């Protein structure tokens, strides 16, 4: 009866109505997957609970229904979807899911865009909250994820209630700027509306205090939940605003940061930061892929229910990240639909037509090609260091193969040429050995594999670029071509190597114009460079100069 009354109250979302009575729609893909799991006889409650935690509206409805039934019996409040599912039973949960299918979805493209962005923020805060809790408050992990996934309910309510007014503000301002203008111009306080909406929908105070800045926990064991979830919110917002590196381990966090209130060791925070990085980058990749696909429709009761592969893939990935696995390492982003990348303004590429002797003063290439060095720079035998273990069998197998190549090579030219081929046979599309001029204004590709041509001259117009300065740079993912890459790739890896040459030498690899670097590819590149720089001083030779030769694909 309560649901029916609310439905009659909330018919329409005009601004004259009370926003607290609105029935917000859930993610169709998550709801379809949850209903599919409910229909399977052998599905596990854990899997269903994990799926439900991917959408805040489903979490709210499960907690609202279960607590409404059990408050009257005097039992303690239910604070997690998994417990709610067990308490309610399959029939009531199925009815709850079916009721969610009747809610009106947004059809305006602008409103749908910002509603989805805020819903994604909620989901990611929930998962990052769980990552924190797994490290410092394991018994509260599921509760932290449940309350974390409701952090953006106020923003979602603002989109659904204010419509185009919100869209106009969001297209011009940051989230904090939007919320300030909503409060000052439209008298819509997002944080207060979030708390009021959740309280009206029966979310227990044992969860709600973590969102309500004025509330205090009723029991001492839950005190950590508020700063923990606030810290998760900080990290997600920093990632979205391209300030992720400011929260890297070893950096000074802002004075008012919630991270300062959490008692963590350096090793704990390092682990949290790495796992959060993996999840947030992989979630961004997944969202980019889903953005190019048609919006799924909610399946009506009794219709054929197909498995949503994208949802299943993300749920599996989330589970693996939370359990410390590395499934995210193998995630590869499909090609983008954006226009073909253009070369960055900071780098101009041209083919070399002059004789190598004309470049001798700046690059020392003619002497490098003619002189064969037969004595290693370091005569003392280098103690063999076992390469660090990676997280996947595939990664460890690749590093072992590279290490074997290094041991068998008789000269550094043979070693470097073989390494370029290994990289393109492995996780990279192209690889190159780049020599930088003495004045750092130009560079030449002296050896390459893949789609890069030998003998390209790179004019480095930006003196602070990683290539000009010979700094290490790894870019996993970007929505646009990166100027730090000479070829405008969206994802690439660059590092200086300790080669026996008169001018700086760098190793470059990328995954194509539109590809992305998996986390395993990043680890492989860094590990290979570390082993390479240990090996090069102890082996005779210089660098392979393959100018004038056809590139090996």
Order of alpha helices (4+ residues) and beta strands (2+ residues): alpha-alpha-alpha-alpha-alpha-alpha-alpha-alpha-alpha-alpha-alpha-alpha-alpha-alpha-alpha-beta-alpha-alpha-alpha-alpha-beta-beta-beta-alpha-beta-beta-beta-alpha
